[in-house]
Amino acid sequence: MYRSGRNRALAVSVSLLGFLIPSGTAHTADAKPSWQMTWENTVAAAKKEGRLNFYVGRYGSEPLLNEFRKEFPEIKIFSTNGTGNSLGTRIVAEARAGNVLADLYSGGAVTNFEILYKGKALGSLKSALILPEILDESKWYDGKHCYNDPEQQHVFIYLANPTSTSIYFNTNLVNPKDFKSYWDLVNPKWKSKYVSQEPTSTGIGPSLQFFFYHPELGPEFLRKLFIDMQPVYSRDRRQMTDWLAQGKFALCMGCRDSDRARKQGLPVDDMDMVDWKEGMPVSPGGGSISLIKGGPHPNAAKVFINWFLSRRGQIALQKYDDLYGQEPPNSRRIDIPKDMLPTSSRLVEGRRYFDFTDPKYADMTPIYQLAKEFMKGREGK
């Protein structure tokens, strides 16, 4: 009797165990990965916020933003466009006044680092990355994420553009075949024939970084360019392009709308440096993004960051011109098609490049110290 009761109890226990194990296994199989739960919760919170304030220096045209709006219609994105200097100083001023309005800034790495990072206006963008396809660094150029700040978490570089150094020329006055090296730009024959942005401007910051940190150029090259060549300075980049087209100057550093001028049949072109002795710079070219600390819509900002850096977002980036009508850029993502890009925007295997997006080249302090010397010397004349 005792044995029979014990057997029945054992049978019931085994039966219950058999019922519970499949149930627990099914529950485990149905559980969502933690990243997916985080993503879904973030999207839901972003939809409740319903808005994103995006400050854009270059890459954030309406066609590009419309791609985001199609996927997340509940999040109304409002963009504020301007130069890096104006937007950067505005964001810092708003933060210091306790009235943070911007959620995100996308623009030049110099503005992001020199103004926003040093102005302590940035939060950790790295901690906002959620999607596995973004976190997988093998999907990115050089097998890693590229940040422009010492902590490697605030200023994310999303472009790897083979680029010129913002040198443009009048096709009636200059034969580009005469240039085989950057040192040809400081040939005495070009003295007083340059118009340029002021060297203290962030607009030509990437070019100055390349010149300063390149082992075959350096400070001596900058002195020759900005002192010996005696350029005329302007803060109006469109005016500079107009002057170049009119033949008032043969060469321009930092012109804008050269594509527009060329399409209008004006004698303006940008210098092709593909085969120059020192190689071409790989530049972020206005392609860095940062998360503003204390922004009013933190979840919407996270959703946009993850969409923008995803395959879909970076493919969209490569489809559209920038705010100034310049051709689409080259994303640092290497797992997306590149055939839609103009040949000038593609990295070519075997060519010499100097990638100055490395954080060790980020410090503009010695460059701007030189630039101030140049400007002071000009004022004294």
FITI-471102 format. One record per residue (C-alpha): residue in three letters; x, y, z. Coordinates in steps of 0.5 Angstrom, whole numbers, padded with zeros to 4 digits, always signed. Each point is the difference from the previous one (the first is absolute). Example, Ala and Ser with C-alpha at 12.3 -4.5 7.8 and 13.67 -1.06 7.14 Angstrom:
<pts>
ALA+0025-0009+0016;SER+0002+0007-0002;
</pts>
This chain:
<pts>
MET+0000+0000+0000;TYR+0006+0005+0002;ARG+0004-0002-0006;SER-0007+0001-0005;GLY-0001+0007+0003;ARG+0007+0002-0001;ASN+0000-0003-0007;ARG-0006+0004-0002;ALA+0003+0007+0004;LEU+0006-0002-0005;ALA-0004+0000-0006;VAL-0003+0006+0002;SER+0006+0004+0001;VAL+0003-0003-0007;SER-0006+0002-0003;LEU+0000+0007+0002;LEU+0008+0001-0001;GLY-0002-0002-0007;PHE-0005+0005-0001;LEU+0004+0005+0003;ILE+0007-0001-0004;PRO-0003+0001-0007;SER-0004+0006+0003;GLY+0007+0003+0002;THR+0003-0001-0006;ALA-0005+0003-0004;HIS+0000+0006+0004;THR+0008+0001-0001;ALA-0001-0001-0008;ASP-0005+0005+0000;ALA+0004+0005+0004;LYS+0003+0006-0004;PRO+0007+0002+0000;SER+0002+0006+0005;TRP+0002+0004-0005;GLN-0007-0001-0004;MET-0004+0002+0007;THR+0004+0006+0001;TRP-0001+0002-0007;GLU-0007-0001+0000;ASN-0001+0004+0007;THR+0004+0006-0003;VAL-0004+0000-0006;ALA-0006+0000+0004;ALA+0003+0006+0004;ALA+0002+0004-0006;LYS-0007+0000-0003;LYS-0003+0002+0007;GLU+0005+0006-0001;GLY-0002+0001-0007;ARG+0005+0005-0002;LEU+0008+0001-0002;ASN+0004+0006+0000;PHE+0006-0001-0005;TYR+0005+0005-0001;VAL+0003-0001-0007;GLY+0007+0003-0003;ARG+0000-0005-0006;TYR-0003-0006-0001;GLY-0008+0000+0002;SER-0003+0002-0007;GLU-0008+0000+0000;PRO+0000-0007-0004;LEU+0005-0003+0005;LEU-0005+0002+0006;ASN-0006-0002-0004;GLU+0003-0008+0000;PHE+0000+0001+0007;ARG-0007+0003+0000;LYS-0003-0006-0004;GLU+0003-0005+0005;PHE-0002+0004+0007;PRO-0006+0005-0002;GLU-0002+0001+0007;ILE+0007+0003+0001;LYS+0000+0007-0003;ILE+0007+0002-0002;PHE+0002+0008+0000;SER+0006+0002-0003;THR+0004+0006+0001;ASN+0006+0001-0005;GLY+0006+0005+0000;THR+0007+0000+0001;GLY+0004-0004+0005;ASN+0002+0006+0003;SER-0007+0003+0001;LEU-0003-0006+0002;GLY+0006-0003+0005;THR+0000+0007+0003;ARG-0008+0000+0001;ILE+0000-0007+0003;VAL+0005+0002+0005;ALA-0003+0007+0002;GLU-0007-0004+0000;ALA+0003-0005+0005;ARG+0003+0005+0004;ALA-0006+0004+0001;GLY-0004-0006+0002;ASN-0004-0001-0006;VAL+0002-0006-0004;LEU-0004+0000-0006;ALA+0004-0004-0005;ASP+0000-0008+0001;LEU+0005-0002-0006;TYR+0006+0004-0004;SER+0002-0003-0006;GLY+0006+0004-0004;GLY+0007+0001+0000;ALA+0005-0004+0005;VAL+0003+0007+0001;THR-0006+0003+0003;ASN-0002-0006+0004;PHE+0007-0001+0003;GLU+0002+0007+0001;ILE-0006+0004+0002;LEU-0005-0006+0002;TYR+0004-0005+0004;LYS+0005+0006+0003;GLY-0006+0004+0002;LYS-0003-0006+0004;ALA-0006-0001-0004;LEU+0000-0007-0002;GLY-0003-0006+0003;SER+0003-0007-0002;LEU-0003-0002-0007;LYS+0004-0007+0001;SER-0005-0002+0005;ALA-0006+0002-0004;LEU+0002-0006-0005;ILE-0005-0005+0000;LEU+0000-0004-0006;PRO+0004-0006-0001;GLU+0002+0002-0008;ILE+0003+0006+0003;LEU+0003-0003+0006;ASP+0004-0005-0005;GLU+0006+0004-0001;SER+0002-0005-0006;LYS-0005+0004-0004;TRP+0004+0007+0000;TYR+0006+0002-0004;ASP+0006-0002+0003;GLY-0003-0005+0005;LYS-0002+0005+0005;HIS-0005+0006+0002;CYS+0004+0006-0001;TYR-0001+0005+0006;ASN+0003+0007+0000;ASP+0001+0001+0007;PRO+0005-0003+0005;GLU-0006-0004+0004;GLN-0002-0003-0006;GLN-0007+0001+0001;HIS-0003+0007-0002;VAL+0002+0002-0007;PHE-0002-0006-0005;ILE+0003+0001-0007;TYR-0004-0003-0005;LEU+0003+0002-0006;ALA+0007-0002-0004;ASN+0000+0005-0005;PRO+0006+0000-0005;THR+0000+0007-0001;SER+0004+0006-0002;THR+0002+0005+0005;SER-0005+0005-0002;ILE+0005+0003-0006;TYR-0004+0003-0006;PHE+0002+0003-0006;ASN-0002+0005-0006;THR+0001-0005-0006;ASN+0002+0006-0005;LEU+0006+0002+0005;VAL+0002-0007+0003;ASN+0003-0006-0004;PRO-0001-0006+0005;LYS+0005-0004-0003;ASP+0005+0005+0003;PHE-0001-0003+0007;LYS+0003-0006+0002;SER+0001+0001+0007;TYR-0003+0005+0005;TRP+0006+0003+0000;ASP-0002+0003-0007;LEU-0005+0004+0004;VAL+0005+0004+0003;ASN+0004+0002-0006;PRO+0002+0007+0000;LYS-0004+0001-0007;TRP-0007+0000+0004;LYS+0002+0005+0005;SER-0006+0005+0001;LYS-0004-0005-0004;TYR-0004-0003+0005;VAL-0007+0001+0004;SER-0001-0004+0006;GLN-0004-0001+0006;GLU+0004+0003+0006;PRO+0004-0005+0003;THR-0003+0000+0007;SER-0007-0002-0003;THR-0002-0007+0001;GLY-0003-0001-0007;ILE+0007-0001-0003;GLY+0002-0004+0007;PRO+0001-0007-0003;SER+0004+0003-0006;LEU+0005+0003+0005;GLN+0000-0006+0004;PHE+0002-0004-0006;PHE+0006+0005-0001;PHE+0002+0001+0007;TYR+0000-0008+0002;HIS+0003-0002-0007;PRO+0007-0002+0001;GLU+0002+0002-0007;LEU-0003+0007+0001;GLY-0001+0003+0007;PRO+0000+0007+0003;GLU+0005+0002-0005;PHE-0005-0001-0006;LEU-0005+0004+0004;ARG+0005+0006+0001;LYS+0001+0000-0007;LEU-0007-0001-0002;PHE-0003+0006+0004;ILE+0006+0004+0001;ASP+0004+0000-0006;MET-0006-0001-0005;GLN-0003+0006+0003;PRO-0007-0002-0001;VAL-0006+0005+0000;TYR-0005-0003+0006;SER-0008+0000+0000;ARG-0005-0003+0004;ASP-0005+0000-0006;ARG+0001-0007-0003;ARG-0005+0001-0006;GLN+0003+0007-0001;MET+0007-0003+0000;THR-0002-0005-0006;ASP-0003+0006-0004;TRP+0007+0003+0001;LEU+0003-0006-0003;ALA-0005-0001-0005;GLN+0001+0008-0002;GLY+0008-0001-0001;LYS+0001+0004+0006;PHE+0004-0005+0003;ALA+0003-0007-0003;LEU+0000-0004+0006;CYS-0005-0001+0006;MET+0000-0003+0007;GLY-0006-0002+0003;CYS-0005+0002-0006;ARG-0007-0002+0000;ASP-0005-0002-0006;SER+0005-0002-0005;ASP-0004-0005-0002;ARG-0006+0005-0001;ALA+0005+0005-0004;ARG+0003-0006-0004;LYS-0007-0002-0002;GLN-0002+0007-0002;GLY+0006+0000-0005;LEU+0005+0004+0004;PRO+0007-0001+0000;VAL+0001-0003+0007;ASP+0002-0007+0002;ASP+0003-0003+0006;MET+0007-0003+0000;ASP+0001-0007-0001;MET+0005-0003+0004;VAL+0000-0007-0001;ASP+0007-0001-0003;TRP+0003+0005+0004;LYS+0007-0002+0004;GLU-0003+0001+0007;GLY-0006-0004-0001;MET-0007+0002+0001;PRO-0004+0001+0007;VAL-0005-0004+0002;SER-0005+0005+0004;PRO-0006+0000+0004;GLY-0002+0006-0005;GLY-0006+0002+0005;GLY-0001-0007+0001;SER+0000-0001+0008;ILE-0006+0000+0005;SER-0001+0001+0007;LEU-0005-0001+0006;ILE-0002+0007+0003;LYS+0001-0001+0008;GLY-0007+0002+0003;GLY-0004+0000-0007;PRO-0007+0000+0001;HIS-0002-0006-0004;PRO+0005-0005+0002;ASN-0004-0006-0002;ALA-0001+0003-0007;ALA+0007+0002-0001;LYS+0002-0008+0002;VAL-0005-0002-0005;PHE+0003+0005-0006;ILE+0007-0002+0002;ASN-0001-0008-0001;TRP-0004+0001-0006;PHE+0005+0005-0003;LEU+0006-0004+0001;SER-0004-0007-0002;ARG+0001-0003-0007;ARG-0007+0004-0002;GLY+0002+0007+0003;GLN+0007-0001-0003;ILE-0002-0002-0007;ALA-0005+0006+0000;LEU+0006+0004+0002;GLN+0004-0002-0007;LYS-0007+0002-0004;TYR+0000+0007+0001;ASP+0004+0006-0001;ASP+0002+0005+0006;LEU-0004+0006+0002;TYR+0005+0004-0005;GLY-0001-0005-0006;GLN+0006-0003+0001;GLU+0000-0008-0002;PRO-0002-0005+0004;PRO+0006-0002+0005;ASN+0003-0007+0002;SER-0002-0003+0006;ARG+0005-0004+0005;ARG-0005-0006-0001;ILE+0003-0005-0004;ASP-0006-0005+0000;ILE-0004+0005-0005;PRO+0000+0001-0007;LYS+0005+0005-0003;ASP-0002+0000-0007;MET-0005+0006+0000;LEU+0006+0004+0002;PRO+0004+0005-0004;THR+0006-0003-0002;SER+0004+0006+0004;SER-0004-0002+0006;ARG+0003-0007+0000;LEU+0006-0003+0004;VAL+0004-0004-0005;GLU+0005-0005+0002;GLY+0007+0001-0002;ARG+0000+0007+0001;ARG+0003+0004+0005;TYR-0004+0003+0006;PHE+0001+0004+0006;ASP-0005-0001+0005;PHE+0000+0005+0005;THR-0007-0001+0003;ASP+0005-0004+0006;PRO-0001+0003+0006;LYS+0007+0002+0001;TYR-0001+0005-0006;ALA-0006+0003+0003;ASP+0003+0005+0004;MET+0000+0007-0003;THR+0003+0004+0005;PRO+0007+0000-0003;ILE-0003+0002-0007;TYR-0004+0005+0003;GLN+0006+0003+0003;LEU+0003+0001-0006;ALA-0006+0002-0004;LYS+0000+0006+0005;GLU+0007+0002-0001;PHE-0002+0000-0007;MET-0006+0005+0001;LYS+0004+0004+0005;GLY+0006+0001-0005;ARG-0005+0002-0006;GLU-0003+0005+0005;GLY+0007+0003+0001;LYS+0001+0002-0007;
</pts>
